[in-house]
Amino acid sequence: MKVWNGKPVKKWHSAMDQNGNKVGKIFYEDGTTEIVRGGNAAQLPWISDKNYKSLSGLYGSK
């Protein structure tokens, strides 16, 4: 994935919430991050740069 919502993406990490839904953390080239949940997260590619077993690990990732 190179672009998300019109912004260039550096990398992205993912995890599953307690209901089995994908949650993603997107790292943009400008240094900002975004947490993506729900229907938007389903649009993310299946393979991420790093996968976490817990949401706390995902939220704390750098």
N, C-alpha and C positions, 0 to 999 in steps of 0.2 A: 504494500500500500504506500503510495507516494503522496496522495492528497486526500484530505478529509474536510468536508465543508468549505472547500476552496482554499484551505491553508496547507502548505507543505508539511509533511509529517516526517519526523526524525525516526521514531520507533513507536511501537505500541505493545502493551502488556495486557494479559487477560486473566480472568478467574471466573469461577462459577459461584453464584450466590446460593443460599440455602435451599432455594426452590429449583436449582438446576439451570437457571438463566445465565447467559453470558454477560459479563461486565468487563468493559475495557477501559484502560487508561491510555490516552493518546498523548504523546510528547511531540509538540510542534517545534519546528526549526527556530522559531523566535523565542523559545525557552518557556512558553506557557504549556499547561497540561489541561486535559479535559477528561472527566469521568463520563463514560457512555453506558447507559443501561437500557433495558427494555427493547423496543423495536429497533432503535438505532444500533444497538449492540449486535443484533442479529444480522445486520448488514455488513459487519466487519468480516474480514477474511477469516477462515477457520484457523489458520496457523498464525500465531503471534511470535514476536521476538522473544518473549518469556511468558511462561504460564505459572500462575500461583495457585496453591491449594486453598488459600484463605483470602478473604477480602481485605483483612488488615494488612497482609503482605502486599497485596496489590496497591492499596492506598498509600503505603509507605515507600513504594518503589521509586527509584530515581533513574 
